[in-house]
C-alpha cells in the first residue's frame, strides 16, 4: 500500500484515508504535513486531522485469500460445466445408438419370424414335405423318450382313478372359495403346480405372481420383464416363454437360466412326460428342445412346409387345445365358438369326433383333469365342467358357474379349480366343507 502523494511514496505502516479526496496517506507523514501547511498535498484544499480516517490492514490478506478462492471456484465451476455438458452429450448419443440398435434388432427378429424360406421345388410342387433344418436328440435322450413312451402306453388306458380323487357329486358342489385381485392385469398365462398348492399367473407386462391356492393370496412376485406368452411348472422350477423369444427358468423365486433361441416370439411350451425335456415353439417356425438338468438346447426342428398326419377341422382359427391323460383323446375349440370338440386320435375324418359339447358361450381355455374324467372350460360367460363316465360312456355337465374367466386349471386331486380373467381376478372354486 502506497501513499497517494508523490512526496510520500513508500509502504504505508498506518494508512489513513482523506474524507475530501479519497486519497490514502501514511498517517505520520500526512499529520506532519497538515500541521505544517493545513492543506492536502494532492488538492491543496484545507485539511485537518479530523478529516483523516484510519484504515485497518488486518483483513487485507484474508480478503485477498477470499478473492483468490472465489476465482478458483469460478474456474472449477466453468470446467465442471464443460465436463458435464460433454458427459450429457455422450450419454444422449449412447441412448440414441442403443435405441436404434434395439429397434433394428426387433425389426430383424420380426422380419425373420415372418420370412418364408423355400425348401426347394419339391415343396412348391406339392411333393413330400422337406424339413429344412433338424438337430436330433442325443442317443441317451432319445432312449429316455422311447422308454417313457413304452411305459405310458402300457399304463394309461388301464390306469385306475387315484384314491381320494374328486367325484362328480363333489364337482357339482363347487362354489367360490376365494376371489383375489392381482397387482396387474392383461393376464396371458396360468399354470398350477403338480401338487396343486401354488399357481403361477403372468401378464403381458412381464409380471408373474406366485399364488397360494390354499391361502387364496399372492405370496411372491417375479419380474420377468418381458411379455409372457406361456408357462409350465415342473417340480420347483417355473418355466416361462416370452414375446421377445426368451425361455426363462425360475427356481425358488430366482432366475436360474435364460435362453434365447427364437428369432421372434416364443409362443408356447410343452413338458415331456419324462420330466427331462421341455420344448418351445416360436413364430419363427422353430421347435427347440431343452434339457432341464443342463438348461441347454439339445435339439431343434425347423420347417417351412406343412407337416400333416391328419386333418381335423373346426371351421375357425384354433383357440385352445388340450390332450387327455388317456393318451388318445384331445379337446379343441375355435375362436368365437360355443362348442368344444373331443377328438379320438385312433380314428380319422368325421369319425374322429368323439363328442361335440355345447357350452353355451365362447370358450377361451380348456383343462383335462389327471384321470381324464373331467374337462373344464373357461370363457367370458363362465366356467363349466364336462364329465365323461367310462362305464356308461356318457357325458354330463356337473358344474356351470358364472365366473368369467380366460384361463382354467385343476388343483390337487381335482378338488379345486383355479380360474383367472384378463383383468387380473383369480377365483378358486371348490366344494364347501
C-alpha positions as CSV (number, residue, x, y, z in Angstrom):
1,X,0.0,0.0,0.0
2,X,1.5,3.3,-1.1
3,X,0.8,7.0,-0.3
4,X,-1.1,9.0,-2.9
5,X,1.3,11.9,-2.9
6,X,4.5,11.6,-4.8
7,X,6.1,13.2,-1.8
8,X,5.2,10.1,0.3
9,X,6.0,7.1,-1.9
10,X,6.7,4.0,0.1
11,X,4.8,1.3,2.0
12,X,2.3,2.7,4.5
13,X,2.6,1.4,8.0
14,X,-0.5,3.3,9.3
15,X,-2.6,4.2,6.2
16,X,-5.3,6.9,6.5
17,X,-8.0,8.0,4.1
18,X,-8.8,11.6,3.2
19,X,-12.5,12.3,3.5
20,X,-12.3,15.0,1.0
21,X,-10.2,13.5,-1.8
22,X,-10.3,9.8,-1.0
23,X,-6.5,9.6,-1.3
24,X,-4.6,7.3,1.1
25,X,-1.6,8.6,3.1
26,X,0.8,7.5,5.7
27,X,-0.6,8.8,9.0
28,X,2.7,10.1,10.4
29,X,3.7,11.9,7.3
30,X,0.3,13.4,6.4
31,X,-0.2,14.7,10.0
32,X,3.2,16.4,9.9
33,X,2.2,18.0,6.5
34,X,-1.2,19.1,7.7
35,X,0.2,20.5,10.9
36,X,2.7,22.5,8.9
37,X,0.6,23.5,5.9
38,X,-3.1,23.0,6.8
39,X,-3.8,21.7,3.3
40,X,-4.0,18.4,1.5
41,X,-0.9,17.7,-0.7
42,X,-2.9,16.3,-3.7
43,X,-5.5,19.1,-4.0
44,X,-4.2,21.9,-1.8
45,X,-7.6,22.1,-0.1
46,X,-7.9,22.8,3.5
47,X,-7.4,19.6,5.6
48,X,-7.4,18.8,9.3
49,X,-6.5,15.8,11.3
50,X,-10.2,15.0,11.8
51,X,-10.6,14.6,8.1
52,X,-8.3,11.6,8.1
53,X,-9.9,8.1,8.6
54,X,-7.6,5.3,9.8
55,X,-7.7,2.1,7.5
56,X,-7.5,-1.4,9.1
57,X,-5.0,-3.6,7.3
58,X,-5.6,-6.8,9.4
59,X,-8.2,-8.1,6.9
60,X,-6.3,-7.4,3.7
61,X,-4.7,-10.8,3.5
62,X,-8.0,-12.5,4.3
63,X,-9.8,-10.6,1.6
64,X,-7.1,-11.5,-0.9
65,X,-7.5,-15.1,0.0
66,X,-11.3,-15.0,-0.4
67,X,-10.9,-13.3,-3.7
68,X,-8.4,-15.8,-4.9
69,X,-10.6,-18.7,-3.6
70,X,-13.6,-17.3,-5.4
71,X,-11.7,-17.0,-8.7
72,X,-10.5,-20.6,-8.3
73,X,-14.1,-21.8,-7.6
74,X,-15.3,-20.0,-10.7
75,X,-12.7,-21.6,-12.8
76,X,-13.5,-25.1,-11.4
77,X,-17.3,-24.4,-12.0
78,X,-16.6,-23.5,-15.6
79,X,-14.5,-26.6,-16.1
80,X,-17.2,-28.8,-14.4
81,X,-19.9,-27.3,-16.6
82,X,-17.9,-28.2,-19.7
83,X,-17.3,-31.8,-18.4
84,X,-21.0,-32.2,-17.5
85,X,-22.0,-30.9,-20.9
86,X,-19.7,-33.4,-22.6
87,X,-20.9,-36.2,-20.4
88,X,-24.6,-35.4,-21.1
89,X,-23.9,-35.2,-24.8
90,X,-22.2,-38.6,-24.8
91,X,-25.0,-40.1,-22.7
92,X,-27.6,-38.8,-25.1
93,X,-25.7,-40.1,-28.1
94,X,-25.3,-43.5,-26.4
95,X,-29.0,-43.7,-25.7
96,X,-29.8,-42.9,-29.3
97,X,-27.4,-45.6,-30.5
98,X,-28.9,-48.2,-28.1
99,X,-32.5,-47.2,-29.2
100,X,-31.6,-47.5,-32.8
101,X,-29.8,-50.9,-32.4
102,X,-32.7,-52.2,-30.3
103,X,-35.2,-51.1,-33.0
104,X,-33.1,-52.7,-35.7
105,X,-32.8,-55.9,-33.7
106,X,-36.6,-56.1,-33.1
107,X,-37.3,-55.3,-36.8
108,X,-34.9,-58.0,-37.9
109,X,-36.4,-60.5,-35.5
110,X,-39.9,-59.7,-36.7
111,X,-38.8,-59.9,-40.3
112,X,-37.1,-63.2,-39.7
113,X,-40.1,-64.7,-37.9
114,X,-42.3,-63.8,-41.0
115,X,-39.8,-64.8,-43.7
116,X,-40.8,-67.7,-45.9
117,X,-37.8,-70.0,-46.6
118,X,-38.1,-72.0,-49.8
119,X,-37.0,-75.6,-49.2
120,X,-36.8,-76.3,-53.0
121,X,-39.1,-77.1,-55.8
122,X,-40.4,-80.3,-54.1
123,X,-42.5,-78.3,-51.6
124,X,-43.7,-75.9,-54.2
125,X,-44.8,-78.8,-56.4
126,X,-46.7,-80.5,-53.7
127,X,-44.3,-83.3,-53.1
128,X,-43.4,-84.8,-49.8
129,X,-42.6,-82.3,-47.0
130,X,-38.9,-81.4,-46.7
131,X,-37.5,-80.5,-43.3
132,X,-35.2,-77.5,-43.7
133,X,-33.2,-78.0,-40.5
134,X,-33.1,-80.7,-37.9
135,X,-30.8,-81.2,-34.9
136,X,-31.8,-84.6,-33.4
137,X,-31.7,-85.6,-29.7
138,X,-28.7,-87.5,-28.4
139,X,-29.0,-91.3,-28.2
140,X,-29.3,-91.1,-24.4
141,X,-32.2,-88.6,-24.5
142,X,-33.9,-90.4,-27.4
143,X,-33.8,-93.6,-25.4
144,X,-35.3,-91.8,-22.5
145,X,-38.2,-90.6,-24.7
146,X,-38.7,-94.1,-26.1
147,X,-38.7,-95.7,-22.6
148,X,-41.2,-93.1,-21.3
149,X,-43.5,-93.8,-24.3
150,X,-43.4,-97.5,-23.7
151,X,-44.2,-97.2,-20.0
152,X,-47.1,-94.8,-20.5
153,X,-48.6,-96.6,-23.5
154,X,-49.0,-99.7,-21.3
155,X,-50.4,-98.0,-18.2
156,X,-52.5,-95.1,-19.4
157,X,-55.5,-96.9,-20.8
158,X,-56.0,-99.1,-17.7
159,X,-54.8,-96.6,-15.1
160,X,-57.2,-96.6,-12.2
161,X,-58.6,-93.4,-10.6
162,X,-56.3,-92.5,-7.6
163,X,-57.9,-92.9,-4.2
164,X,-59.4,-89.6,-2.9
165,X,-59.9,-88.1,-6.3
166,X,-62.8,-85.7,-6.8
167,X,-66.1,-87.2,-7.8
168,X,-68.8,-85.8,-10.0
169,X,-71.0,-85.2,-6.9
170,X,-68.2,-83.1,-5.3
171,X,-67.7,-81.2,-8.6
172,X,-71.4,-80.3,-8.6
173,X,-70.9,-78.7,-5.2
174,X,-68.1,-76.4,-6.4
175,X,-68.5,-72.8,-5.4
176,X,-66.3,-69.7,-5.0
177,X,-63.8,-70.5,-2.2
178,X,-61.7,-67.3,-2.7
179,X,-61.5,-64.4,-5.1
180,X,-58.4,-62.3,-5.3
181,X,-57.3,-59.3,-7.4
182,X,-53.7,-59.5,-8.7
183,X,-51.5,-56.4,-8.7
184,X,-51.6,-56.4,-12.5
185,X,-54.0,-57.0,-15.4
186,X,-53.7,-58.3,-19.0
187,X,-53.2,-61.9,-17.8
188,X,-51.8,-64.1,-20.5
189,X,-50.7,-67.4,-18.8
190,X,-51.8,-69.6,-15.9
191,X,-50.2,-72.9,-14.6
192,X,-50.7,-74.9,-11.4
193,X,-48.0,-76.9,-9.6
194,X,-48.5,-80.7,-9.8
195,X,-49.1,-80.8,-6.1
196,X,-51.8,-78.1,-6.6
197,X,-50.6,-75.8,-3.8
198,X,-49.4,-73.0,-6.0
199,X,-50.4,-71.3,-9.3
200,X,-48.2,-69.1,-11.4
201,X,-50.1,-66.3,-13.2
202,X,-48.3,-64.0,-15.7
203,X,-49.1,-60.9,-17.8
204,X,-48.3,-59.1,-21.0
205,X,-46.4,-56.5,-19.0
206,X,-43.9,-59.2,-17.8
207,X,-45.2,-59.7,-14.3
208,X,-45.6,-63.1,-12.7
209,X,-47.4,-63.7,-9.4
210,X,-47.0,-66.9,-7.3
211,X,-50.5,-67.5,-5.9
212,X,-51.2,-69.8,-3.0
213,X,-54.3,-71.8,-3.9
214,X,-55.0,-72.9,-0.3
215,X,-54.5,-69.5,1.2
216,X,-56.1,-67.6,-1.7
217,X,-53.4,-64.9,-1.8
218,X,-50.3,-63.8,-3.7
219,X,-47.2,-64.9,-1.9
220,X,-44.5,-63.7,-4.3
221,X,-44.0,-61.7,-7.4
222,X,-41.3,-62.3,-10.2
223,X,-40.2,-59.6,-12.6
224,X,-39.8,-61.4,-16.0
225,X,-39.6,-58.0,-17.7
226,X,-40.8,-59.4,-21.0
227,X,-44.4,-60.2,-22.1
228,X,-45.2,-63.7,-21.1
229,X,-46.9,-66.0,-23.6
230,X,-46.9,-69.3,-21.8
231,X,-45.7,-71.0,-18.7
232,X,-45.4,-74.5,-17.2
233,X,-44.3,-75.9,-13.8
234,X,-42.1,-78.9,-13.3
235,X,-41.2,-79.7,-9.7
236,X,-40.0,-76.5,-8.1
237,X,-39.0,-75.0,-11.4
238,X,-41.2,-72.5,-13.3
239,X,-40.5,-72.1,-17.0
240,X,-41.9,-69.2,-19.0
241,X,-41.8,-68.2,-22.6
242,X,-41.9,-64.6,-23.8
243,X,-42.9,-62.5,-26.7
244,X,-39.3,-61.5,-27.1
245,X,-38.2,-65.1,-27.8
246,X,-36.8,-66.0,-24.4
247,X,-37.3,-69.1,-22.4
248,X,-36.6,-68.4,-18.7
249,X,-36.3,-70.8,-15.8
250,X,-37.0,-69.8,-12.2
251,X,-36.5,-71.8,-9.0
252,X,-37.4,-70.5,-5.5
253,X,-38.1,-67.1,-6.9
254,X,-34.7,-66.7,-8.7
255,X,-33.9,-66.8,-12.4
256,X,-31.5,-69.6,-12.9
257,X,-31.5,-69.7,-16.7
258,X,-32.5,-67.6,-19.7
259,X,-32.3,-69.0,-23.3
260,X,-33.0,-67.1,-26.5
261,X,-33.1,-69.5,-29.4
262,X,-36.1,-68.0,-31.3
263,X,-35.9,-65.1,-33.8
264,X,-39.4,-64.0,-32.9
265,X,-41.8,-64.6,-30.1
266,X,-41.7,-67.9,-28.3
267,X,-45.4,-68.7,-28.3
268,X,-45.9,-71.9,-26.3
269,X,-44.2,-74.5,-24.1
270,X,-44.6,-78.3,-23.6
271,X,-43.1,-80.5,-20.9
272,X,-42.2,-84.1,-21.9
273,X,-43.8,-86.7,-19.5
274,X,-40.3,-87.9,-18.6
275,X,-39.7,-84.5,-16.9
276,X,-36.2,-84.2,-18.5
277,X,-37.2,-82.2,-21.6
278,X,-39.2,-79.1,-22.4
279,X,-40.0,-77.8,-25.9
280,X,-40.7,-74.3,-27.1
281,X,-42.2,-73.3,-30.4
282,X,-41.9,-69.8,-31.9
283,X,-43.3,-67.5,-34.5
284,X,-40.1,-68.3,-36.5
285,X,-41.5,-71.9,-37.1
286,X,-38.8,-73.3,-34.9
287,X,-39.3,-76.0,-32.3
288,X,-36.5,-76.2,-29.7
289,X,-35.9,-78.9,-27.1
290,X,-34.1,-78.1,-23.8
291,X,-32.6,-80.4,-21.3
292,X,-33.8,-79.4,-17.8
293,X,-30.7,-80.5,-16.0
294,X,-28.2,-78.5,-18.0
295,X,-30.6,-75.8,-19.2
296,X,-29.2,-76.1,-22.7
297,X,-30.8,-76.6,-26.2
298,X,-30.4,-80.3,-27.1
299,X,-32.5,-80.5,-30.3
300,X,-34.4,-78.4,-32.8
301,X,-36.6,-78.7,-35.8
302,X,-37.4,-76.1,-38.4
303,X,-39.8,-76.5,-41.4
304,X,-41.5,-74.2,-43.8
305,X,-43.7,-76.9,-45.1
306,X,-46.9,-78.3,-43.6
307,X,-46.5,-81.5,-41.5
308,X,-49.8,-83.3,-41.7
309,X,-50.6,-86.6,-40.1
310,X,-54.4,-86.0,-40.1
311,X,-56.8,-83.2,-40.8
312,X,-59.4,-82.4,-38.2
313,X,-61.3,-79.2,-39.0
314,X,-63.1,-76.8,-36.6
315,X,-64.1,-74.3,-39.1
316,X,-62.3,-71.3,-37.5
317,X,-58.9,-70.4,-36.1
318,X,-57.9,-72.6,-33.1
319,X,-58.4,-71.0,-29.7
320,X,-57.4,-73.8,-27.3
321,X,-56.3,-77.5,-27.5
322,X,-55.5,-79.9,-24.6
323,X,-54.7,-83.6,-24.6
324,X,-56.4,-86.0,-22.2
325,X,-54.3,-88.3,-20.0
326,X,-55.8,-91.3,-21.6
327,X,-53.4,-90.8,-24.5
328,X,-55.8,-90.8,-27.4
329,X,-58.3,-88.0,-26.8
330,X,-57.8,-84.3,-27.1
331,X,-60.3,-81.4,-26.8
332,X,-60.2,-78.3,-29.0
333,X,-62.2,-75.2,-29.6
334,X,-62.1,-72.4,-32.2
335,X,-62.3,-68.7,-31.7
336,X,-65.8,-67.5,-31.1
337,X,-67.3,-70.9,-31.0
338,X,-69.6,-72.1,-28.1
339,X,-68.7,-75.7,-28.6
340,X,-65.8,-78.0,-27.6
341,X,-65.0,-80.9,-29.8
342,X,-63.4,-84.0,-28.3
343,X,-61.3,-85.9,-31.0
344,X,-60.2,-89.5,-30.9
345,X,-56.7,-89.9,-32.4
346,X,-57.3,-93.5,-33.2
347,X,-59.9,-92.5,-35.9
348,X,-59.9,-90.3,-39.0
349,X,-62.2,-87.7,-40.6
350,X,-65.6,-87.2,-39.1
351,X,-65.3,-90.4,-37.2
352,X,-62.6,-88.8,-35.1
353,X,-65.1,-86.5,-33.5
354,X,-65.9,-88.5,-30.3
355,X,-68.1,-85.7,-28.9
356,X,-69.2,-82.2,-29.6
357,X,-70.0,-80.4,-26.3
358,X,-72.2,-77.3,-26.3
359,X,-71.0,-75.0,-23.6
360,X,-73.4,-72.1,-24.3
361,X,-70.7,-69.4,-24.6
362,X,-67.3,-68.7,-26.2
363,X,-64.5,-70.8,-24.8
364,X,-61.0,-69.4,-24.2
365,X,-59.3,-72.1,-22.1
366,X,-59.6,-75.9,-21.6
367,X,-58.2,-78.2,-18.9
368,X,-58.5,-82.0,-18.5
369,X,-58.0,-83.4,-15.0
370,X,-55.4,-86.2,-14.4
371,X,-57.9,-89.0,-14.7
372,X,-59.4,-87.9,-18.0
373,X,-62.9,-87.8,-16.5
374,X,-63.4,-84.1,-16.2
375,X,-62.9,-81.4,-18.9
376,X,-63.1,-77.8,-17.6
377,X,-63.9,-74.9,-19.9
378,X,-63.5,-71.2,-19.2
379,X,-64.8,-68.2,-21.1
380,X,-66.4,-64.8,-20.7
381,X,-69.7,-66.4,-19.8
382,X,-68.3,-68.6,-17.1
383,X,-66.8,-71.9,-16.1
384,X,-68.2,-75.4,-16.9
385,X,-67.1,-78.9,-16.1
386,X,-68.0,-81.7,-18.6
387,X,-67.8,-85.3,-17.2
388,X,-67.3,-88.5,-19.1
389,X,-68.4,-91.7,-17.4
390,X,-66.4,-94.7,-18.7
391,X,-69.0,-97.2,-17.5
392,X,-71.9,-95.7,-19.4
393,X,-69.8,-93.9,-22.0
394,X,-72.0,-90.9,-21.5
395,X,-71.3,-87.2,-21.0
396,X,-72.8,-84.9,-18.3
397,X,-72.3,-81.4,-17.0
398,X,-72.0,-81.4,-13.2
399,X,-70.9,-77.8,-12.9
400,X,-71.8,-74.5,-14.5
401,X,-70.5,-71.3,-12.9
402,X,-70.9,-67.6,-13.9
403,X,-67.3,-66.8,-13.0
404,X,-66.0,-65.1,-16.2
405,X,-62.5,-66.5,-17.0
406,X,-59.8,-66.6,-19.6
407,X,-57.8,-69.4,-18.0
408,X,-58.6,-72.5,-16.1
409,X,-56.5,-75.2,-14.3
410,X,-57.2,-78.1,-11.9
411,X,-55.8,-78.2,-8.4
412,X,-54.7,-81.1,-6.2
413,X,-56.8,-84.3,-6.6
414,X,-59.1,-82.3,-8.8
415,X,-60.8,-80.9,-5.7
416,X,-60.2,-77.3,-6.8
417,X,-60.4,-75.2,-9.9
418,X,-58.2,-72.1,-10.4
419,X,-59.7,-69.6,-12.8
420,X,-58.3,-66.2,-13.9
421,X,-59.5,-63.5,-16.1
422,X,-57.6,-60.9,-18.2
423,X,-58.4,-58.2,-15.6
424,X,-56.3,-60.0,-13.0
425,X,-59.0,-61.6,-10.9
426,X,-58.2,-65.1,-9.5
427,X,-61.1,-67.3,-8.4
428,X,-60.7,-70.6,-6.6
429,X,-63.7,-73.0,-6.9
430,X,-64.1,-75.9,-4.5
431,X,-66.7,-77.9,-2.7
432,X,-67.8,-76.4,0.6
433,X,-66.5,-78.4,3.6
